[in-house]
Amino acid sequence: MSDGTPTPREGTRLDPWYGSYAQRAHQMRASEIRALFAVASRPEVVSLAGGMPFIGGLPLEELGEMSRRLIVEQGEVALQYGSGQGDPALREKILDVMALEGISAHPDDVVVTTGSQQALDLVTKIFIDPGDVIVAEAPSYVGALGVFRAHEAEVVHVPMDAQGLIPEALEATLTRLASAGKRVKFLYTVPNFHNPGGVTLSLERRPRVLEICQRHGVLVLEDNPYGLLGFDQEPLPAMRSMSPEGVIYLGSFSKTFAPGYRVGWAVAPHAVREKLVLASEAAILSPSNASQMAIATYLDHFDWQGQIKKFREQYRERRDAMISSLSEHIPEASWNVPDGGFYVWVKLPDGLDAKSMLPRAITARVAYVSGSAFYIDGSGTDHLRLSYCFPTPDRIREGVRRLATVVDAELETVRIFGTAGGGGGDTVDFPSPDLF
Amino acid sequence: MHALILAGGLSHERDVSIRSGRRVHDALRGTVDKVSLVDVDTELIPTLRHGDVDVVWPLVHGATGEDGSLQALLELVGLPFVGTGSHSARVAWNKAVSKAVMLRNGVATPDYVTLPQSLFREVGAEQVLDTVVARFGLPVVVKPVRGGSALGVSIVHDREDLARAMVHCFAYGDTALVERFVEGTELAMSVIGTGESARVLPAVETVTDGAYDYDARYNPGRVEYFAPARLSQAQAEAAAATALLVHRSMDLRDLSRIDLILDSEGLPQVIDINIAPGMTETSLFPQAAEAAGLDLGAVYREVVETAAARA
């Protein structure tokens, strides 16, 4: 060190590989919003954020014994590598699950994956070049948007209403994109009990959506984790059942059984399936044998349909608690009443910004997911997603009561200043997996 | 010796605190007989009473951890702990109070005003904001009067963005501090020790693409760090003297981080005081220790042993 002007020198960015990352990795950053969710895991906080199924409703003792026997009696297979396409016995049983939604397939059509999230990644990997267009509902599942971003897709949202995706809007969007010379690779849709929208694509609209996509040469990626979790009606026929060659279907045991096993699947036209298997083997070699065998055993020896019925009753009770609490405490907001699934999509009173309001909510010990997480461009801040799947009805009521105090306080602040807040940074939301 | 690190808590900075706690825990392991890491929850008091704890290191950032509450509890329980005592913590935590104390002690700090939300309601937001701009000009810095990690902080360049910044700030607390933006070299001054024995580690200079916000602080890449800072000896001495003056005059103990801006006149202006500085992979205190050629484990052991000796 000297008295003179110091000599300029190199600093450090604390990451010697900073200049080596792929361009797409630069947006993968921990955000202020993500940090706030660290508090949501504390029991003092009523988390209406996470899409975690109510695992406490499972027969855990019996499942423990099942796992023990699986390892003791079949450990040499369960703990070994398996087939890249997945355990044939499980693939056979998956057909029974899909039959409930009208899908008829052959076990060879099924590719078992590490959760349907991996299937989503594989499909995107084999179809998307950077800049290719994916059409998705507005809003759309946050975990899918993360995959699409990672593969540098351009995501174009299409609006929904109470009957799900609006066919006329889809037609107009595909026509506009074609005119602009854009290459649309697939429509991504969650047709049943949408995450986060809570709505279901009506039976009448399903063939219309399929026809529009077929006419435009656009594949349909049908993501269906919630289809069996309707409260009242029988499951609607899957889109895949109406167009086996035009639809890749994704299924999951995460919501109807347990996400901890990380088992999902894809059913695809045979040529697509072959590529999915090769892509999956390149990524993970094979899905977990232990998890697949556990699920196959569960499907064989437990009343899994009875368990789904129990889940539906529990979730209906929780949905009712949430809806009645919203009516009582936040009547100035509006929301849909889902007929199944996990989520209520809430439109905040005019002027409020869910992302900006989140710190206040965390202070009040309640958590939700801002609507901005479900739009590729971070819009949608006038909505928030509330999940009723995990907390008990009493906790839901308490959470909504707390949320009401947050809304009131934020409304007052917004009235004073005539604007919503602009905080939260401009980083893209990457919620942690338990919020999906 | 059993050192108990407290990290987590329920503040907005829980995530940062947990990361700090884990880093300190790992650095201390093997340098003291036993080191444990626990959250601040209903098990805390039983752990303090029955956990054979010799010394506590509260590394809880944000409210409870830095506002003197946790320190008061530890004083009540009668266990020695690392860091500033409860009374001084309360003063340092509130930026308006600490700025007033600094000014009284001859420490320069950017011109500021403290504005509770209730004032805007009573007087009218636009008129208050116009008055703020008339006084300070633009840009200004808007921040919660209590808080850290740049949460709720905005640098406002345009008058039309000021109201949004205020709403953002009030999402984190009911009182805002608006201060004149000072252009200059941003420096983090880490201090170790207490009173006359306190010493300053090399200054760490931060150069940020955009604002030094939460994203910049905890995601490597947007900030270029210079440790030691690119300063002349006179500048370095002035910055160190200011940091020491703050540390001593505000009765800060064991370790602190004083953030300041060396303005265009070469005057160090203090913008923040941290009694529980971050200890994460991207935090400034560990970088300062490394620049001084110190082993982090040895530094933390020294801090812990000094605190334990107060028993």
Boltz contact constraints between the chains, C-beta under 6 A:
constraints:
  - contact:
      token1: [A, 1]
      token2: [B, 233]
      max_distance: 6.0
  - contact:
      token1: [A, 3]
      token2: [B, 232]
      max_distance: 6.0
  - contact:
      token1: [A, 3]
      token2: [B, 233]
      max_distance: 6.0
  - contact:
      token1: [A, 6]
      token2: [B, 230]
      max_distance: 6.0
  - contact:
      token1: [A, 6]
      token2: [B, 232]
      max_distance: 6.0
  - contact:
      token1: [A, 11]
      token2: [B, 224]
      max_distance: 6.0
  - contact:
      token1: [A, 11]
      token2: [B, 225]
      max_distance: 6.0
  - contact:
      token1: [A, 11]
      token2: [B, 226]
      max_distance: 6.0
  - contact:
      token1: [A, 12]
      token2: [B, 225]
      max_distance: 6.0
  - contact:
      token1: [A, 13]
      token2: [B, 220]
      max_distance: 6.0
  - contact:
      token1: [A, 13]
      token2: [B, 221]
      max_distance: 6.0
  - contact:
      token1: [A, 13]
      token2: [B, 224]
      max_distance: 6.0
  - contact:
      token1: [A, 14]
      token2: [B, 220]
      max_distance: 6.0
  - contact:
      token1: [A, 14]
      token2: [B, 282]
      max_distance: 6.0
  - contact:
      token1: [A, 15]
      token2: [B, 220]
      max_distance: 6.0
  - contact:
      token1: [A, 15]
      token2: [B, 221]
      max_distance: 6.0
  - contact:
      token1: [A, 18]
      token2: [B, 221]
      max_distance: 6.0
  - contact:
      token1: [A, 29]
      token2: [B, 215]
      max_distance: 6.0
  - contact:
      token1: [A, 29]
      token2: [B, 219]
      max_distance: 6.0
  - contact:
      token1: [A, 30]
      token2: [B, 218]
      max_distance: 6.0
  - contact:
      token1: [A, 30]
      token2: [B, 219]
      max_distance: 6.0
  - contact:
      token1: [A, 32]
      token2: [B, 214]
      max_distance: 6.0
  - contact:
      token1: [A, 35]
      token2: [B, 15]
      max_distance: 6.0
  - contact:
      token1: [A, 36]
      token2: [B, 12]
      max_distance: 6.0
  - contact:
      token1: [A, 38]
      token2: [B, 14]
      max_distance: 6.0
  - contact:
      token1: [A, 38]
      token2: [B, 15]
      max_distance: 6.0
  - contact:
      token1: [A, 39]
      token2: [B, 10]
      max_distance: 6.0
  - contact:
      token1: [A, 39]
      token2: [B, 14]
      max_distance: 6.0
  - contact:
      token1: [A, 42]
      token2: [B, 10]
      max_distance: 6.0
  - contact:
      token1: [A, 356]
      token2: [B, 168]
      max_distance: 6.0
  - contact:
      token1: [A, 356]
      token2: [B, 171]
      max_distance: 6.0
  - contact:
      token1: [A, 359]
      token2: [B, 12]
      max_distance: 6.0
  - contact:
      token1: [A, 359]
      token2: [B, 171]
      max_distance: 6.0
  - contact:
      token1: [A, 359]
      token2: [B, 172]
      max_distance: 6.0
  - contact:
      token1: [A, 360]
      token2: [B, 171]
      max_distance: 6.0
  - contact:
      token1: [A, 413]
      token2: [B, 167]
      max_distance: 6.0
  - contact:
      token1: [A, 413]
      token2: [B, 170]
      max_distance: 6.0
  - contact:
      token1: [A, 416]
      token2: [B, 120]
      max_distance: 6.0
  - contact:
      token1: [A, 416]
      token2: [B, 121]
      max_distance: 6.0
  - contact:
      token1: [A, 416]
      token2: [B, 125]
      max_distance: 6.0
  - contact:
      token1: [A, 417]
      token2: [B, 125]
      max_distance: 6.0
  - contact:
      token1: [A, 417]
      token2: [B, 163]
      max_distance: 6.0
  - contact:
      token1: [A, 417]
      token2: [B, 166]
      max_distance: 6.0
  - contact:
      token1: [A, 417]
      token2: [B, 167]
      max_distance: 6.0
  - contact:
      token1: [A, 419]
      token2: [B, 163]
      max_distance: 6.0
  - contact:
      token1: [A, 419]
      token2: [B, 164]
      max_distance: 6.0
  - contact:
      token1: [A, 421]
      token2: [B, 164]
      max_distance: 6.0
  - contact:
      token1: [A, 421]
      token2: [B, 167]
      max_distance: 6.0
  - contact:
      token1: [A, 421]
      token2: [B, 168]
      max_distance: 6.0
  - contact:
      token1: [A, 421]
      token2: [B, 171]
      max_distance: 6.0
  - contact:
      token1: [A, 422]
      token2: [B, 164]
      max_distance: 6.0
  - contact:
      token1: [A, 422]
      token2: [B, 168]
      max_distance: 6.0
  - contact:
      token1: [A, 423]
      token2: [B, 168]
      max_distance: 6.0
  - contact:
      token1: [A, 425]
      token2: [B, 215]
      max_distance: 6.0
  - contact:
      token1: [A, 427]
      token2: [B, 215]
      max_distance: 6.0
